[in-house]
Amino acid sequence: MIVKSIFSKKYTVFLDVLIQARKSQCLSQQVIATRLGKPQSFISKYENGERRLDVIEFFAIAKALEKDPVQLLKECGLL
């Protein structure tokens, strides 16, 4: 049986950009989680692809990363 990923290649690139944005600032998952008022597991789950982000969460994460959400989408090749 072949199991297909529930995430597209574009979504995987999107997650990679968010992870790189966090790591490039030497920010831990805990720091971002604290800024969002969420548990660290929230960050871990979306970064590992266990949880899919909605648009509202994406904008909150961009703000927590102190990044322009439009620029992040451009980096993903989505704009």
C-alpha positions, -999 to +999 in steps of 0.1 A: +000+000+000+013+035-009+007+062+016+006+097+001+017+127+021-011+149+032+012+179+025+022+192-009+057+201-019+047+237-016+036+233+020+068+215+028+088+244+014+065+268+034+074+249+066+111+250+058+109+287+053+093+292+088+118+269+104+147+287+088+133+321+098+132+309+134+166+292+134+184+321+116+175+343+145+187+316+170+152+314+185+140+283+202+106+267+197+099+277+233+106+314+226+082+315+197+056+295+217+059+320+246+054+349+222+023+332+208+009+322+242+010+285+231+028+254+244+061+245+228+044+214+214+023+237+191+055+248+174+070+213+173+038+198+157+036+223+129+073+222+122+072+184+120+041+184+098+019+168+125-004+198+124-013+221+095-014+259+100-043+281+091-039+316+077-046+333+111-019+311+128+006+319+100+002+356+105+006+352+143+037+332+137+052+357+113+046+384+139+062+363+166+092+358+142+092+396+136+090+389+099+068+403+072+043+376+062+043+387+026+081+384+024+078+349+040+053+339+013+076+353-014+105+332+000+083+301-003+076+309-039+039+314-032+038+350-043 
